[in-house]
C-alpha cells in the first residue's frame, strides 16, 4: 500500500494512480468512505466486484485503460458512455480527463473531453510537441499509448467501441506558425480487430481540402510490424507511424513530429492537401462526437 486520498470518487482514484505511473499499479476505491488505497503491484486474486464496498481497478499499459468495474450507483454517476454523455449530465470542464465506458461489457477508458456550447467531444489522438513517439508496433496501437496531459493515442480497440456511439470526426490541424485548419466528417467508424480495424470515413466539410477520406477510406490500419497497406513499401515503417494507409499518403497524422515543420520526405505529420509532403504539422487533435 502506498497512500490514501480522502473524499475520492472511483474516477478520481484512477486519475491519482495514473499520475504516479511508476509507483502505482492498482487502486482500491472505498465506496463507503470515498477513500483510495494505492498499491505498487497488482493484487492477485482480487475480485473486481465484491460485497465489501471496495472497488478494484488495475492499470493497463500504457495510456488509457483500466480493468475492474463497479455496481455502485454513486460510482457509476462519474462514469460516462462518452463525452457527449458527460456534457448532457452537466460536465463543462473542457480539457479535463473523464472516465468513459462506451460499452457496459468493456473496460473503462480514460480520455480528455472537450466541450463547446452544445456538445461534448472525445479526444482520441493528440499531437503537440514530440514528447511521445508514435513509431510503435501493432499491440501498442491497439491498446493505446502516451500521456493524457500531453500526446496520446487512445487505441484502436477503444476507438472501435467509441465509434459505435460516436460517428462524427473533427480533425484540428495547426502549423508551426500558429495557422490552423479543421476537417470535419459526418460519418466515421472503425471495424473490429478481426476486420483489421478498417476505417470508414465520409461526409467531408471544412476549411482545408480533404486528405483522408478520398484515399484512406476503407483501409485497414497498418503498423510497422503489421503491414496492411496496398503499397509495395511498408508505409508505417518508412514513414514512422501507424495509419490507415492505402499508398503512403496523402495523410499520416501519426508521423514524426519535426521541430519547425520542415520534413525530409514524407516522414512528418502529414496533411498533403494543405502543406504538402515536405511539411510536418505541429498540433493535431482527433475528436469524436455524435
C-alpha positions as CSV (number, residue, x, y, z in Angstrom):
1,X,0.0,0.0,0.0
2,X,1.3,3.4,-0.9
3,X,-1.1,6.1,0.4
4,X,-4.6,7.4,1.0
5,X,-6.6,10.2,-0.6
6,X,-9.7,11.4,1.1
7,X,-13.1,12.2,-0.5
8,X,-12.3,10.5,-3.8
9,X,-14.6,9.0,-6.4
10,X,-13.8,5.9,-8.5
11,X,-12.6,8.0,-11.4
12,X,-10.5,10.3,-9.2
13,X,-8.8,7.2,-7.7
14,X,-7.8,6.1,-11.2
15,X,-6.5,9.6,-12.1
16,X,-4.5,9.9,-8.9
17,X,-2.9,6.5,-9.6
18,X,-2.1,7.3,-13.2
19,X,-0.3,10.5,-12.1
20,X,2.4,8.3,-10.5
21,X,2.5,5.5,-13.1
22,X,5.8,4.1,-11.8
23,X,4.7,3.7,-8.2
24,X,1.0,2.9,-8.6
25,X,-0.2,-0.2,-10.4
26,X,-3.6,-0.6,-8.8
27,X,-6.1,1.2,-6.6
28,X,-9.0,0.2,-4.4
29,X,-11.8,2.7,-4.1
30,X,-13.8,2.5,-0.8
31,X,-17.4,3.4,-1.7
32,X,-18.4,3.9,1.9
33,X,-15.7,6.4,2.9
34,X,-14.7,7.9,-0.5
35,X,-11.0,7.0,0.1
36,X,-8.5,5.5,-2.3
37,X,-5.8,2.9,-1.4
38,X,-2.9,2.8,-3.8
39,X,-0.6,-0.2,-4.4
40,X,2.7,-0.6,-6.2
41,X,1.8,-4.0,-7.5
42,X,-1.4,-5.8,-8.7
43,X,-3.5,-7.7,-6.1
44,X,-3.6,-11.3,-7.3
45,X,-7.0,-12.9,-6.9
46,X,-8.8,-9.6,-6.0
47,X,-12.4,-9.6,-7.2
48,X,-13.3,-6.6,-9.3
49,X,-16.8,-6.6,-7.8
50,X,-17.1,-7.5,-4.2
51,X,-19.6,-7.1,-1.3
52,X,-17.2,-5.2,1.0
53,X,-17.7,-1.8,-0.7
54,X,-14.2,-1.9,-2.2
55,X,-13.9,-1.5,-6.0
56,X,-10.6,-2.7,-7.5
57,X,-9.0,-1.0,-10.6
58,X,-5.8,-2.2,-12.2
59,X,-3.6,-0.2,-14.5
60,X,-3.2,-1.4,-18.1
61,X,-0.2,-0.3,-20.1
62,X,0.3,2.3,-21.3
63,X,-2.3,5.1,-21.6
64,X,-5.9,4.9,-21.2
65,X,-7.4,1.7,-19.8
66,X,-8.5,0.2,-16.5
67,X,-9.7,-3.2,-15.7
68,X,-12.3,-3.7,-13.0
69,X,-15.8,-2.4,-12.6
70,X,-18.4,-1.2,-10.1
71,X,-22.0,-1.8,-9.4
72,X,-22.3,1.2,-7.2
73,X,-24.7,3.9,-8.4
74,X,-22.6,6.6,-6.8
75,X,-19.5,5.4,-8.7
76,X,-21.4,5.0,-11.9
77,X,-22.5,8.6,-11.8
78,X,-19.0,9.6,-12.6
79,X,-18.5,7.1,-15.5
80,X,-19.9,8.2,-18.8
81,X,-20.7,6.5,-22.1
82,X,-18.7,9.2,-23.9
83,X,-18.0,12.9,-23.7
84,X,-21.4,13.8,-25.1
85,X,-23.0,11.8,-22.2
86,X,-20.8,13.8,-19.8
87,X,-22.0,17.0,-21.4
88,X,-25.6,16.0,-21.2
89,X,-25.2,15.2,-17.5
90,X,-23.8,18.7,-16.7
91,X,-20.0,18.4,-17.2
92,X,-18.3,21.5,-18.6
93,X,-14.7,21.3,-17.6
94,X,-13.2,21.3,-21.1
95,X,-9.8,19.7,-21.4
96,X,-10.2,17.6,-18.2
97,X,-9.8,13.8,-18.0
98,X,-13.0,11.8,-17.7
99,X,-13.7,8.1,-17.2
100,X,-15.7,6.5,-20.0
101,X,-17.3,3.2,-20.7
102,X,-19.0,3.2,-24.1
103,X,-20.0,-0.5,-23.7
104,X,-21.1,-1.9,-20.3
105,X,-19.2,-5.2,-21.1
106,X,-15.9,-3.5,-21.8
107,X,-13.2,-1.9,-19.6
108,X,-13.0,1.7,-18.5
109,X,-11.3,4.3,-20.7
110,X,-9.7,7.5,-19.5
111,X,-9.9,10.3,-22.1
112,X,-9.8,14.0,-22.4
113,X,-13.2,15.6,-23.1
114,X,-13.6,18.9,-24.9
115,X,-16.9,20.8,-24.6
116,X,-18.4,23.6,-26.8
117,X,-21.7,25.4,-26.1
118,X,-23.8,22.5,-27.3
119,X,-21.9,19.2,-27.3
120,X,-19.0,17.0,-25.9
121,X,-16.2,15.6,-27.9
122,X,-13.8,12.7,-27.0
123,X,-10.2,13.4,-27.8
124,X,-8.8,10.1,-29.3
125,X,-5.5,11.4,-30.5
126,X,-3.3,14.5,-29.8
127,X,0.0,15.7,-31.2
128,X,1.6,18.7,-29.5
129,X,5.4,18.8,-29.1
130,X,7.0,15.4,-30.0
131,X,7.2,14.3,-26.4
132,X,5.7,10.9,-27.3
133,X,7.0,8.7,-30.1
134,X,4.4,7.4,-32.5
135,X,6.6,4.9,-34.3
136,X,5.0,2.0,-32.5
137,X,4.1,-1.6,-33.1
138,X,0.7,-3.2,-33.6
139,X,-0.1,-4.1,-30.0
140,X,0.6,-0.5,-28.8
141,X,-1.6,0.9,-31.5
142,X,-4.4,-1.5,-30.5
143,X,-4.0,-0.8,-26.7
144,X,-3.2,2.9,-26.8
145,X,-0.1,4.9,-25.5
146,X,1.1,8.2,-24.4
147,X,0.1,10.7,-21.6
148,X,-3.3,12.2,-21.2
149,X,-1.9,15.6,-20.3
150,X,0.4,15.6,-23.3
151,X,0.4,13.5,-26.5
152,X,-1.6,10.3,-26.8
153,X,-3.3,7.7,-28.9
154,X,-6.4,6.2,-27.3
155,X,-6.1,2.9,-29.0
156,X,-7.9,1.1,-31.9
157,X,-9.9,-1.1,-29.6
158,X,-11.2,1.9,-27.7
159,X,-12.0,3.6,-31.0
160,X,-14.0,0.6,-32.1
161,X,-16.2,0.8,-29.1
162,X,-16.4,4.6,-29.1
163,X,-17.4,4.7,-32.8
164,X,-20.4,2.5,-32.0
165,X,-22.0,5.6,-30.4
166,X,-19.9,8.5,-31.9
167,X,-19.8,8.7,-35.7
168,X,-18.7,12.3,-36.2
169,X,-15.0,13.2,-36.5
170,X,-13.4,16.6,-36.2
171,X,-9.7,16.9,-37.2
172,X,-7.9,20.0,-35.9
173,X,-4.7,20.8,-37.7
174,X,-2.1,23.5,-36.7
175,X,1.1,24.6,-38.4
176,X,4.2,25.8,-36.6
177,X,3.4,29.4,-37.3
178,X,0.0,29.1,-35.5
179,X,-2.1,28.9,-38.6
180,X,-4.9,26.3,-38.2
181,X,-7.5,24.4,-40.2
182,X,-10.3,22.0,-39.4
183,X,-11.6,19.0,-41.4
184,X,-15.0,17.6,-40.3
185,X,-16.5,14.2,-41.3
186,X,-20.2,13.4,-40.7
187,X,-19.5,9.7,-40.6
188,X,-16.5,7.9,-39.1
189,X,-16.2,4.5,-37.6
190,X,-13.8,1.6,-37.5
191,X,-14.4,-2.2,-37.6
192,X,-13.3,-4.7,-35.0
193,X,-9.9,-6.4,-34.7
194,X,-11.0,-9.4,-36.9
195,X,-11.7,-7.0,-39.7
196,X,-8.3,-5.2,-39.2
197,X,-9.8,-2.0,-37.7
198,X,-10.9,-0.9,-41.2
199,X,-11.8,2.8,-41.2
200,X,-15.0,4.1,-42.8
201,X,-15.0,7.9,-43.3
202,X,-17.3,10.1,-45.4
203,X,-19.2,13.4,-45.4
204,X,-16.3,15.9,-45.5
205,X,-16.7,19.6,-44.8
206,X,-14.1,22.1,-43.6
207,X,-11.7,24.9,-44.5
208,X,-8.9,22.6,-45.7
209,X,-9.0,20.2,-48.6
210,X,-9.7,16.5,-47.7
211,X,-6.6,14.4,-47.4
212,X,-8.2,11.5,-45.5
213,X,-11.4,10.1,-46.9
214,X,-10.5,10.3,-50.6
215,X,-7.7,7.7,-50.4
216,X,-7.8,6.2,-46.9
217,X,-11.5,5.3,-46.6
218,X,-12.0,1.5,-46.4
219,X,-8.3,0.8,-45.5
220,X,-7.1,-1.5,-42.7
221,X,-4.9,0.0,-40.1
222,X,-1.2,-0.7,-40.6
223,X,1.7,-0.6,-38.1
224,X,5.4,-1.3,-39.0
225,X,5.0,-4.9,-37.7
226,X,1.6,-5.5,-39.3
227,X,1.7,-4.1,-42.8
228,X,-1.8,-4.0,-44.4
229,X,-1.4,-1.1,-47.0
230,X,-1.6,-1.5,-50.8
231,X,1.9,-0.3,-51.4
232,X,4.9,-2.4,-52.2
233,X,6.5,-0.4,-49.4
234,X,5.8,-0.9,-45.7
235,X,4.4,2.7,-45.3
236,X,4.2,2.6,-41.5
237,X,7.9,1.6,-41.3
238,X,9.1,4.0,-43.9
239,X,7.1,7.0,-42.6
240,X,7.5,6.2,-38.9
241,X,3.9,5.9,-37.7
242,X,0.8,3.6,-37.9
243,X,-2.1,4.8,-40.1
244,X,-4.9,3.7,-42.4
245,X,-2.5,3.7,-45.4
246,X,-3.5,2.8,-48.9
247,X,-0.4,4.0,-50.6
248,X,1.9,6.1,-48.4
249,X,-0.1,9.3,-48.5
250,X,-1.8,11.8,-48.6
251,X,-2.2,11.9,-44.8
252,X,-0.5,10.4,-41.8
253,X,-1.3,12.2,-38.6
254,X,0.8,9.7,-36.6
255,X,4.1,10.6,-38.4
256,X,7.2,12.1,-36.9
257,X,6.9,15.3,-35.0
258,X,9.6,17.6,-36.5
259,X,10.8,20.8,-34.9
260,X,10.0,23.8,-37.2
261,X,7.9,21.6,-39.6
262,X,10.4,21.1,-42.4
263,X,10.3,17.4,-43.3
264,X,12.7,15.3,-45.4
265,X,10.4,13.2,-47.5
266,X,7.0,12.1,-46.2
267,X,8.1,11.2,-42.6
268,X,6.2,14.0,-40.8
269,X,2.7,14.6,-39.5
270,X,1.2,14.8,-43.0
271,X,-1.9,16.5,-44.5
272,X,-0.7,16.8,-48.1
273,X,-3.5,19.0,-49.5
274,X,-2.7,21.8,-47.0
275,X,1.0,21.9,-46.5
276,X,2.3,19.3,-49.0
277,X,4.6,16.3,-48.5
278,X,7.6,18.2,-47.2
279,X,5.9,19.7,-44.1
280,X,5.2,18.2,-40.6
281,X,2.3,19.8,-38.7
282,X,2.8,20.9,-35.1
283,X,-0.6,20.2,-33.5
284,X,-3.3,17.7,-34.3
285,X,-6.5,16.8,-32.4
286,X,-8.8,14.0,-33.4
287,X,-12.2,14.4,-31.8
288,X,-15.2,12.0,-31.8
289,X,-18.7,13.4,-31.4
290,X,-22.3,12.4,-32.1
